[in-house]
Amino acid sequence: MTLTADRGVSWSGDDGIERRSRSREPRRSWASAQPFERRQTPFNVDGLRRATAWRSVGVRYAATTMALDLAIAATVGCVAVVGAVGASAATFGAILGGLLFVVIVAACRGYQHDALGDGPGEFQAVLRAAGLVAVALMIYAYALDAAVPQVVVFVGVPVAAALACLVRYGRRRRLHHLRGKGAAMRSTIVVGDPSSAGRVIHDLAGAPHHGYRVDGVCVPAAEAQDAVADVPVVGAIADVVQVAADRAAEVVIITGSALSGDALRRLSWALGRTGAHMVVAPDIVEVARPRLSVRPTAGLSLLEVEVDTPRRRLIAKSIIDVTLAAIVGLLVLPVVIAAAVLVRTTSRGPALFRQTRVGVDGRPFTIWKLRTMYVDADERRAALLAQNEGAGLLFKLHDDPRVTSVGRILRRFSIDELPQLWNVVRGDMSLVGPRPPLEVEVEAYEDEVQRRRCVKPGLTGLWQVSGRSDLDWDEAVRLDLRYADNWSVAMDLMIMWKTGRAVLRGAGAY
């Protein structure tokens, strides 16, 4: 499909005759200086200027975040040095240090309102800024032979960064709560064939915390249907620029194969004049950074997909796994011993339960857990199959009579999983990864589910922070495949952070 300079979207059929899709609006060239008609509608102001939720809220959100970062950095800096240099000098130096911190966070793109509240970018910006501030203070002390208290570099900067991240996390939780109610959303138009557009609409509706509210769809033949996935069809593809202007859309998502090449390029020019962002959703699904990167080559934007995990990332994951598992294992050892005593004294059988599971690349290993069921649980399972509440290969019951009273408590707070830290130290498992499957489950895997076995199974994972046992089989598989395709050290750290919240809430643990 291409775009004619003055007639809109067109294409050629197999007979070589040019065909044009129908449009609801008069056709305007997307390459012209005025690719749409300025007019006032119920959705915009003065025919173009926006009053939509996230454009107005986002700027205030970014400004407030900047002010909070400044206050945190200045306060921590003042407390760190006030005993050494006095109150007045400490206040002046802390304000300068706070300003330096804010400037570096801004340089690291930590205050872009389009990126705030979604993804790890803002936290990464804070951590990078903290590292650069520490380096800057050390260079300043060395170059000018200045007396910079070590407590500022090695305590103050990390504490300020940690507090800034905690405050951002709290504000993000509040923002996600608002978005769950439909507030602070980006007005979005989806463009493409009904099948591709419907898939995008479904995925965005299932994750409102990302902030996309789909208000309309533009399809090749607007007169053929009134809605796609319960979202109204507001025009043909040729109408998208006028629709974006009329509806004050902040984002236009292009999906499917309805537009490509020069048409996409010219559409980007036209949407630039409306102020809307253009996002292209590629046909490759559930693959994101760091596996995806854009490589400009010969005037083309080549989307490169990483097909093999870099060795440096695997080494970093292994180091983090072994180090954290050993430290946490020693810290929780008294809890494991106490729990084991309770298990042993309240029901017949051993305190520990071991079972063969399948690890990376199909290698079997023995998993260790605190026993939470009666010793005859396997024999009693057949009698409970009719009550199975799971789907696919999962067997689960909310009130499983095979679980002991102590076992219910251990499961609620995932204490029964703590012995698996030994599996992590041994290298059988990772701290983060897909759920370790049984051999019988692997034997019944369909083709694409085999992808789960390309990474080590984990003590926690996306399934753990997304509902645990409340997830059905298809959703658990989808999350495991997403992790296998897109895992990174940053994702692992984020999942570990969220695991604590999931465990404390106890949701989906039975």
N, C-alpha and C positions, 0 to 999 in steps of 0.2 A: 504494500500500500504506500502511496506517495501523496504529497500535498501539492496541488497546483497553486501557482502564485496568486490567483485571483478567484479560484472557484471552490476551494475547500478540499475535503478528502475525496480521492478518486482512486480507482484501480482498473486494471485491464483484465478482461475475462480470457478464457481459453481461445476465443475467436479473435482476439486482438482488439476488440471494440472497447473503448473506454467506458467505464461505468462509474456512476457517482452515487454515494449513499444519500438517502434523503435526509433533510434537516428540517428542524422546526423554525429556525431563525434564518433571516437573510444571510447568505454566505459572505464572509469577509476573509481576506487572505491573512493567514497567521504570520506572514512575513511583513505585513503592512505596518505603518506607524500607528494605526488605530484598528486593531483586530477585533474590537468589540464596540458596542454602542454604550456610552455612559448614560445610565438611567437609574433613577432612584427606585428601590424596591423595599419591601418590608424587611429584607435581610441585610441591607447596607445603608450607608449614610452618604449623601451627596453623590450617589452613583458609583462610588468606588471605595471611599475611606471606610475602614472596618470598625465595628464596635463589638466584635466577637469575643467570647469568653477568654480564650487562652492568650490572644494577642494583648489584651489589656491586663489580665491577671499575671501573665508570664513576665512582663516587664517589672511589675511590682514584686513578684516572687524573686526575681534575680536581684533587684535592689535590696530587698530585705535580707537575702542570703549574704550579700556583700557586707551589709552593715553588721550582721551577726558574726561573720568571720573576723571583721576588724575588731569588734568588741572582745571576742574570745582571745585573739592573738595578743591584743594590748593588755588585757587583764592578766593572762598567764605570764606574759613578759614582765609586767610590773611586779607581780608576786615573786617571780624568780630572782629579781635583782634588787628589790627594795632594801634588803638587809645589807647589801654590799655598797650601794652608791647613794642611798638616801631617797626619800619620797619624791622630791621634785625632779631629780635627775632620772629616777626610775620611770616616772610618768612620761617624761619627754622621750626617753629611749624606747619605752614600750609602744608609744603611739607611732614612732618612726618604724619600729619593727612590725607593728600591725599593718601599717600602710604598705611596707615592703611585701609582706605575706599576701595581702589582697592583690597587689599589682601582679605578683608572680602567678597567683591562682587565675587571674584574668588572662594573663599571657598563655596559660595552659588551657584556656577555653573553659574555665570552670564556672562562668557566669552566663553562658549563652542560654537564654530562656528556652530556646527550642530543644536543648539537650537536658535541661534540669528536670528532675523528677522521673527520669526513665533511663535505665542502663547504668553501667558502672562508671561512665565517663567523668561525672562530677567528683566521685570519690577518688578516682585516679588522679584528677587534677589537683586535689588537695594534697595527696601523698607526694606527688612530684614537686609541688610547691614547697612542702615542708623540707624535702631533701635539698632543694636548691637554696632555701633560706639557711639551712644548717651549713652548707658549703660556703655560701656568701659570708656568713659570720666567721667561719674559720679562715677564709682568705683575708678578710678585713683584719682579724687579729694578727695574722702572720705578716701581712704586707705593711701594716702601720704600727706593728708592735703594740697594739692596743690590748687593754685588759678586758677581754670578754669572758664573763664567768662561764665555766664549763657547764654549770647547771642549766644555763640557758640553752646551750646546744644539745646536750644529751638528755635533758629532762623537759625543759620548757617547750621546745619545738615539737617533740613527739606528743606531749600532752595536749598542746594546742591543736595539732592535727587530729588527734583522737576525738577531742571535744567537738571540733568542727564537723567531723564525719558523723558523730552521734546526733548533733543538732540537725544536720542535713537528713539523716535517716528518719528522725522524728517528723520533720516537715514533709518528707516524701510520703510517709505513712498517712499523714493527714491529707495530702494531695490525692493519694490513691483512693482514700475514703470518699473524697468529694467527687472524683471521677466515677466511682462506682454508683453515685447518685446522679450522674449526668452533668456535673458542673466542671468548669475549667477544661473543656474539651476543644479539640481542633475541628472546625467544620471541614468535612472531607467529601470530595466527589470521587467516585470510582469509575474508571473508563475501561471498557473492554467488552468482550463477548459475555453473554449471560453466565456461562459455566465458570469462566475464570473470575468474573466479578463476584459471583455468588460465593466462591471459595474465599476470596479476600474478605468479603463482608462478614462471613461466618467466623473467620479467624479473629478479626478485629473486634467483633461483638463479644467474643469469648474472653477478651483481654482488655477491658476498658481502662485499666491502669496505664496503658500506653498513651491514652489521650486522644484517640481518633474516633470521632463521631461521624458516621457515614450518613450524609443528608440526601444524597441522590446518586443516580447511576446514569451514565451515558453509554448507550449501546449502539451497535451498527445500524439497527433498524428500530428507531424509537417508536414507530407506530405499531410494531408487532406485539408489544406487551406493555403493561402498566407498571410492573414492579419486578425486581429481582431480589430474592431472599427477603421479602417484605420491605424493601427500600424502594421508594418511587423512582421510576425512570423519568428523568427531568430533561432529556434531550438526546439527540443523536451524537455520534462522535464529532461530527462537524460543528456541533453547538457548544462544545466543552468550554471554550474560552468565554463565550457570552454567559454561559451558566455559572462559571467561576466568578465572573464579575457581578452578576445579578445576585448570587447567593452569598457573596462575601466569603467564598471558600478560602481556607488557609492552606489546604493541601489537595492536590489532584494526584490520585494514584492510577498509574497506567498498568494494566495487566493483560495477559494473553498476547495474541499476535495481531490484534486489530490495528495497531500502530507500530511502525518501526522505521529505522533509517532516517531519511530526510524529514519525514512527517514528525517524528519525535523531536528532532532538532528545531524545526520551525515552531512546534507547539511550545517548546521551552522558551523561545523568544516571546511568543504571544502571552504566555502565562506570566512571564517576567513583568509585563506591563500591567497585569492585574494585581501583582503582589503575592500571588499564590505560589507555593512550593510545588515542584513536580517530583514525584517519586515513582520510580519504575520497579514493579514487583516482578522479578524474573521467574521463569517457569520452574527453576530448580527450587525445591521446597525443603524446609527445615535445615538449611545450611546457611550459616552466618559467619561473621568474623569470629576468630582470626583466619578461618579457612578461605574466605572470600576476599579478593583484592582487585582493584581496577588497575589495569596496565595500559596506559596510552601508547599505542603503536600504530604508525603509518596513518595517523588521522582517525584511528578507531579507538574505541574504549573497550578493551578486552577484559572480560570478567574471568579472572583466573581463580580456579578452585584448587586448593591445596589437597592433594590426594594422599599424602603421607605425613605423619606427625613429625616435626623436627626433633632431632635427638636432644637438643638442649631443653626442650619443653618436657620431654619424658624424664630427663635427669632431674630437673627442678621438681617435678611432681614426686619422684621417688624420694628425694631428700626431704621434702616437706612431709610426706607420708611417714617415713621412718622416725624422723625427729619428733613430730607432734604426737604420733602414736606412743612412742616410748615415754615422753613426758606426761601425757595425759594418763597413760596406763599406770604409771607410778602414783599419780595423784589420786586416781579413783580405786586403787587396789584395796584400801580399807572398805570401800563401799561394796566392791565385788565380794570380798570375803564375808562381810556381814550378810549380804543377800544370799550367798551360798549356804551359810549356816541356817538361815530362815527356810530356804528351800528344802534342805536336808532334814530339818526337824519337823516340818509341817506336812510332809507327804513322803510316801515310800518311794525309794529310788535315789539315784545319784544326783548331786547338785548341778553337775554340768551335763549338757546334752551335746552330742557331736553327730554330725551328719555329713555325707559326701555331697558337695556342690561342684558346679562346673565353673572354672575360672577362665582367664584370658586364653583365647585360641583353643578352647575346648579342654584344657587341662584340668582334671579333677583334683580336688583338695578337700581336706576335712575342716569343716567350720565348727567353731566352738560357741556355745551360748549357755546362759543359765537356764536350767529346765523350768518351763512354765506350765507344762502339761503333766497329767498323770502318766505313769509309765506304760499304760495300755492304750495310749492315745491312737496309735496306728491301727490297732484291732477294732477300735470303736468308730473309726472314720467311715467304714462302709455303711454302718447303720445311720449315719448322718448325711449321706450324699443327697437324699431327697430334700434336705433343708438347706443345701448349699446356696449361699447368697452371692457367690462370686460369678465370674464370667470367664470364658476362655479356659485357660489352664489353671486358674486360681481357685482354690477352695478356701472359703472363709465364712465365718458365722459371727454375728455381733455378740451373741451370748453362747459361745462355744462351751458346752458342758465338760469338755476335756481339760479346760484351763483351770488351774488351781487358784485359790483365793490370793495367795501370794503372787502367783504368776500374773494375775490381772494388774496388780500394782507395778510389777516389774515391766510389763509390756507398756503400760500407760506412759511411763517415763523412759522407755527404751533402755532400762538398766540391764535387761537380759542380753542386750547386744554388746555390752562392754567387753566381754572376753574376746570378741573379734578383733580387738586392738592387737592381740597376739598374732592373728592372721595377717594384719597389716604390717607388723614388724617383720614377719617371716617373708613377706612379699607375695603372699597368696591373694591378698586383697589390697585395695586402696582406701583411703579415708572417704573419697567421693567416687561414685561410679554407679552403674546399673545394679539392680537387685541381684544377688547371687542366685542363679537358678538351680533347681533340682535336675538330676540326670533325666528323669522322666519328662520334665518340661522341655528340655533341649531336644529330646527325641521327637517331640510333637511340634517343634518350631516350624513355622512357614518360612519361605525363602528369605524375605527381608529381615525377619526377626533375628536371623543369624548374625546380623551386624552388631548386636549387643555384645557378642563375644570378642570383639576386636579390642576392647579395653578391659582392664581389671574390674571385677565387681567391687562395689563400695559398701562401706559401713553406713553411709548416708548417700543421698543423691537427689535428683529432681523429684523423684517419686516421694521421697521422705518429706520434702518441704511443700509438696503440692497436694497432700491429702492422705498419704500413707495407705492404709487398708481401705479407705473410702473410694479409692480409684478403681475403675473397672479395668479389665485386661487390656482393652484397646488403648485406653489412656495411659496406662503404665508402660506399654510398649512404645507408644509415641514419645513419651518423655525420655525413656531409655535411649531410643534412637537419636533423639535430639541431642542428648548429652554425648553419645558416641561420636556424632558428627561434628560437634562444635566445642568440645571441652577445652578449657584453658586454665592456667593457674589462677587467673582472676575469677573465673567462674567457680572454681573449686572453693576459693576463699569466701565468695559470696554465699555459696550453698552451705558451707560450714557455719557461717554467721546465722543464716536463716534456720538451720537445724535446731539451734538452741531454742528459738521461739516456738517451733513446731513441737518440740519435746515438752516444753513447759505447758503448752496448751493441751497436749494429750489428744488432739483431734485425730481421728482415724486410727487410733492405736487400740487394737483388740485381738 
